[in-house]
Amino acid sequence: MKKTRSDDGALRFDLGKTIGELSIKSSLNDNLKVICDAIQQRYPDISRISVGIFDEKTETLKAFLSTKGTDEPLAHLEAPMGSLEDLSGLMDGNSERRIRHLEDEPDSFTAIELLKKGYKSSYIAPIFEREEFIGVIALSSTRKNRFDYRHLRVQIDVIIKLISILVVSEIYAIKGLKGTAKTLKEVAALRDNETGEHLERMSRYSRLIALDLAEYFGFDDEYIEEIFQCAPLHDIGKIAIPDRVLLKPDRLTSDEFDEMKEHTAVGRDIIIKALKNLHMDEKSFSKILINIVYGHHENWDGSGYPLGQKGEDIPPESRIIRVADVYDALTCKRPYKKAWSHQDTLDYLVENSGVLFDPECVKSAQRLGSKFLKVAAQFQESDL
């Protein structure tokens, strides 16, 4: 029997039904799995969809989403864009799409890892928004030459566009929230000695710890990225703290410290209202963000605030931010204190491991010492 075009080509599933199954309440990974399941109804060999996002400040591509979960061959990958020769053309806009025949790329690290999992071909497309390069989407098949058929690629491109919309929507939602927070600070004329460099560094320290402890906490790359994106908002509640307390160079009195502690609850309320007003309260990252803002001063032994949570009752993202924030605060010079050395700061973390800090997060900071120093060198403090 002669094979018809429909046998080998048209992506025959109900796209409208698939879109209807997507949910704003679901994580991007969950929505990606809905799309992949729909594709597999017709093409069971196309069993992997992944998304990498571009960090323009470090010029690296970071693993972000995958339908394969813990079986993702490129999980937690972060590589300089320049080292990924097969993708650089996508970033420059010189190539709209890239078809990879993995067996023909014996020297490619990514091809080798995909081949180990049985994949033979991939189809990669860039994500752009207003001429800004956001990242890449990749579909992988266990069938050789799967994406060589033009009529299949035309249909797949519709799916890629849908995925792009979901990814861009999520990324810009968080960017919008951070922009709103920045505006709030500017309107309040906040002068809290908290610099842009501090926020950049501590968010990257947080990401490093989350990556290092991904298996321990069960984090996927989407969760890790959301911690990184939400970390800079941790102290948003300080806009409500009066300057006489916030900027006081000496030790705070008991009453002043009680005032300072209110910034976590105030921050939570600000974020909840902002999420609701921006129609983002059901986004998957909203809980992570609230936990970071509200819980980053909780201590492992229960002596912290605002809830006095203890040990593993403290959300993992709160514990990570706690260590990253303290590390950066201690290692940086401020008008009221000298900068601590890297080693003195690690010694302080170790001394307070199991007291103020999650022991696993402290061990992680010790393991990551050289990477912390690299971040500090790249995002040095401006003159105060």
C-alpha positions in Angstrom: 0.0 0.0 0.0 1.3 3.4 -1.0 2.1 5.7 2.0 0.0 8.9 1.9 1.2 12.3 2.9 -1.1 12.1 5.9 0.6 8.9 7.1 3.9 10.7 7.4 3.1 14.3 7.7 0.2 16.3 9.1 0.3 16.7 12.8 -3.1 15.3 13.4 -4.4 16.2 16.9 -6.9 18.7 18.1 -4.8 21.9 18.9 -7.8 23.6 20.3 -8.4 20.8 22.8 -4.7 20.9 23.7 -4.8 24.6 24.4 -8.0 24.1 26.5 -6.0 21.7 28.7 -3.3 24.2 29.5 -3.8 26.0 32.8 -2.4 29.2 34.3 -2.4 27.4 37.6 0.0 24.8 36.2 3.8 25.1 36.0 5.3 25.6 32.6 6.7 22.1 32.8 3.2 20.7 33.4 1.9 22.7 30.4 4.8 21.5 28.3 3.9 17.9 29.1 0.3 18.5 28.0 1.7 19.7 24.6 4.1 16.8 24.3 1.5 14.2 25.1 -0.7 15.7 22.4 2.2 15.4 19.8 2.9 11.8 20.9 -0.7 10.8 20.1 0.4 10.8 16.5 4.2 10.7 16.8 5.3 8.6 19.9 8.9 9.0 18.9 8.9 12.8 19.5 9.1 12.3 23.3 11.1 15.2 24.5 10.6 19.0 24.5 13.0 21.2 26.3 13.6 24.9 26.7 16.8 26.8 27.5 16.8 30.5 28.4 19.6 33.0 27.8 21.2 35.0 30.5 22.4 38.1 28.8 24.6 39.2 31.7 26.7 36.1 31.7 26.0 35.2 28.0 25.1 31.7 29.0 22.3 29.3 28.0 20.6 27.7 31.0 18.4 24.6 31.1 14.9 25.7 32.1 12.1 23.3 31.1 11.8 19.7 30.0 9.1 17.1 29.6 11.5 14.4 30.8 11.7 15.3 34.4 14.5 13.5 36.2 15.3 11.6 33.0 16.3 14.8 31.2 19.7 14.2 29.6 20.7 17.9 29.7 19.3 18.7 33.2 21.0 21.7 35.0 23.1 22.5 31.9 24.6 26.0 31.9 27.0 26.8 29.1 28.5 29.9 27.4 26.5 30.6 24.3 29.7 30.8 22.3 30.6 27.2 23.2 27.4 25.9 21.7 28.4 26.2 18.0 25.2 24.4 16.9 23.0 27.2 18.5 25.0 30.4 18.0 23.4 31.0 14.6 19.9 30.9 16.2 20.9 33.7 18.6 22.3 35.9 15.9 19.1 35.5 13.8 21.2 34.0 10.9 19.2 30.7 11.1 15.5 30.5 11.8 15.6 26.8 12.7 18.2 24.0 13.2 17.7 20.3 12.4 20.2 18.1 14.1 21.2 14.6 13.0 22.7 13.6 16.3 24.8 10.6 15.0 26.6 13.0 12.7 27.9 15.1 15.6 30.4 12.9 17.4 32.2 15.8 19.0 29.1 17.5 20.4 28.6 17.1 24.2 24.9 17.7 23.9 24.5 15.2 21.0 26.4 12.6 23.0 24.1 13.0 26.0 21.0 12.9 23.8 22.2 9.8 22.0 22.8 8.0 25.3 19.0 8.4 25.9 18.2 7.0 22.5 17.4 10.2 20.6 18.5 10.4 17.0 17.3 13.8 15.8 16.3 17.2 17.1 14.6 20.3 15.9 15.6 23.6 17.5 14.0 27.0 17.2 14.9 30.3 18.9 12.6 32.3 21.1 12.5 36.1 20.4 10.4 38.8 21.8 10.7 42.3 20.3 14.0 41.3 18.8 15.3 40.2 22.2 16.8 36.7 22.2 15.1 34.8 25.0 16.3 31.2 24.5 15.7 28.1 22.5 13.0 25.3 22.2 14.1 21.8 21.2 12.0 18.8 20.2 13.8 15.5 20.1 12.9 12.2 18.5 14.2 8.6 18.8 13.7 8.3 15.0 16.5 9.2 12.6 15.8 12.1 10.2 12.4 12.7 11.8 12.4 16.4 11.2 13.6 16.3 7.6 10.0 16.5 6.3 9.0 20.1 5.6 5.3 19.5 6.0 5.9 18.1 9.5 8.1 21.1 10.4 5.4 23.5 9.3 3.0 21.9 11.8 5.6 21.7 14.5 6.3 25.4 14.1 2.7 26.1 15.3 3.5 24.2 18.5 6.8 26.0 18.9 4.9 29.3 18.6 2.5 28.2 21.4 5.4 27.2 23.6 7.2 30.5 22.9 4.1 32.4 24.0 3.9 30.5 27.3 7.6 31.0 28.1 7.7 34.7 27.2 4.5 35.3 29.2 6.0 33.8 32.3 9.4 35.5 32.0 7.9 38.9 31.3 5.4 38.4 34.2 8.3 38.1 36.6 10.2 41.0 34.9 7.1 43.1 35.2 6.8 42.3 38.9 10.5 43.2 39.5 9.9 46.5 37.6 6.9 47.3 39.7 9.0 46.7 42.9 11.8 48.9 41.5 9.3 51.7 40.9 7.9 51.3 44.4 11.3 51.8 45.8 12.0 54.9 43.7 8.7 56.5 44.5 9.3 55.9 48.2 12.8 57.4 47.8 14.2 54.4 49.6 17.8 54.6 50.6 18.5 51.3 52.3 22.1 50.6 51.3 20.8 47.7 49.2 22.5 48.1 45.8 21.7 46.6 42.4 24.9 44.6 42.6 23.9 43.1 45.9 20.6 41.9 44.4 22.4 40.5 41.3 25.0 38.7 43.4 22.7 37.2 46.0 20.2 36.0 43.4 23.1 34.2 41.6 24.4 32.7 44.8 20.9 31.5 45.4 20.8 29.9 42.0 24.1 28.2 42.6 23.0 26.7 45.9 19.7 25.6 44.3 21.5 23.9 41.5 24.0 22.2 43.8 21.1 20.9 46.0 18.7 20.1 43.2 18.8 16.4 43.8 18.5 16.9 47.6 15.5 19.1 47.4 14.0 17.6 44.3 14.2 20.8 42.2 13.8 20.8 38.5 15.3 23.5 36.3 12.1 25.6 36.2 12.0 25.7 40.0 15.7 26.7 40.2 15.1 29.5 37.6 12.1 30.8 39.5 14.2 31.1 42.7 16.8 33.0 40.8 14.2 35.4 39.3 12.3 35.9 42.5 15.3 36.4 44.8 15.8 40.1 44.1 12.4 40.9 45.6 13.2 39.4 49.0 13.4 42.8 50.8 10.6 44.6 49.0 8.9 45.2 52.4 11.6 47.6 53.5 9.9 50.4 51.6 7.7 50.6 54.7 10.5 50.9 57.2 11.3 54.5 58.3 14.8 55.8 57.5 15.6 56.3 61.2 15.5 52.6 61.5 16.6 51.4 58.1 19.6 53.7 57.8 20.7 53.6 61.4 24.5 52.9 61.5 24.4 51.6 65.1 22.9 48.5 66.6 19.1 48.7 66.7 17.2 49.0 70.0 14.7 46.2 70.8 11.8 48.4 69.6 13.6 49.4 66.4 14.3 45.8 65.7 10.7 45.0 66.1 9.9 47.7 63.5 12.5 46.2 61.1 11.1 42.8 61.4 7.8 44.0 60.0 9.3 44.2 56.5 8.7 40.5 55.9 4.9 40.7 56.6 4.7 44.1 54.7 6.6 42.5 51.8 4.3 39.6 51.7 1.2 41.8 51.6 2.7 44.0 48.8 3.5 40.9 46.7 0.1 39.3 47.3 -1.6 42.5 46.2 0.7 43.0 43.2 0.2 39.4 42.1 -3.5 39.9 42.3 -3.6 43.2 40.6 -1.4 41.9 37.7 -3.5 38.8 37.5 -0.5 36.6 38.4 -1.7 35.2 41.7 -2.3 31.8 40.2 1.1 31.6 38.5 3.2 28.7 39.6 6.0 31.0 40.8 3.7 33.0 43.1 4.1 30.6 46.1 7.9 30.6 45.7 8.0 34.4 45.6 5.8 34.7 48.7 7.9 32.1 50.6 11.1 34.1 49.7 9.7 37.4 50.8 8.0 36.2 53.9 10.4 33.5 55.1 14.0 34.7 54.4 14.6 35.6 58.0 13.5 32.3 59.5 16.2 30.4 61.4 16.9 26.7 61.4 16.5 26.5 65.2 13.2 28.3 65.2 14.5 31.6 66.6 13.8 33.6 63.4 10.8 35.6 62.2 8.0 36.2 61.4 6.6 32.7 62.1 9.5 31.1 64.1 9.5 28.2 61.8 12.0 25.5 62.5 14.1 23.1 60.4 12.5 21.5 57.4 9.2 23.4 58.2 11.0 26.4 56.6 10.4 26.3 52.8 13.6 25.3 50.9 13.7 28.5 48.9 13.6 30.6 52.1 16.6 28.6 53.5 18.6 29.1 50.4 17.9 32.9 50.3 18.8 33.1 54.0 22.4 31.8 53.3 22.9 33.7 50.0 21.7 37.0 51.5 23.8 36.8 54.6 26.9 35.7 52.6 26.7 38.8 50.4 25.8 41.2 53.2 28.9 40.1 55.1 31.3 40.1 52.3 30.4 43.6 51.1 31.6 47.0 52.4 28.9 49.4 53.7 29.1 52.9 55.2 28.6 51.3 58.6 31.0 48.2 58.3 34.0 46.8 56.6 33.7 43.9 54.2 34.4 40.4 55.6 36.7 38.1 53.8 35.3 35.1 51.9 36.8 32.7 54.4 35.6 34.6 57.5 32.1 34.6 56.1 32.2 30.9 55.4 33.5 30.4 59.0 30.5 32.4 60.3 28.1 30.3 58.2 29.6 27.1 59.5 29.6 28.3 63.1 25.9 29.0 62.8 25.0 25.9 60.8 22.1 24.2 62.4 21.4 27.4 64.4 20.6 30.1 61.9 21.2 28.2 58.7 20.2 25.0 57.1 23.3 22.8 57.4 22.9 21.5 53.8 22.8 25.0 52.4 26.0 25.9 54.4 27.8 22.8 53.1 26.7 23.8 49.6 28.1 27.3 50.1 31.4 25.8 51.1 31.5 23.6 48.0 30.7 26.5 45.8 33.3 28.9 47.2 35.2 29.4 44.0 32.0 30.0 42.0 30.8 32.5 44.6 34.1 34.4 44.2 33.7 34.4 40.5 30.2 36.0 40.8 31.6 38.5 43.3 34.3 39.5 40.8 31.9 39.8 37.9 29.3 41.9 39.7 31.5 44.1 41.9 30.1 46.8 44.0 30.0 50.3 42.7 31.6 53.1 44.8 29.4 54.0 47.7 
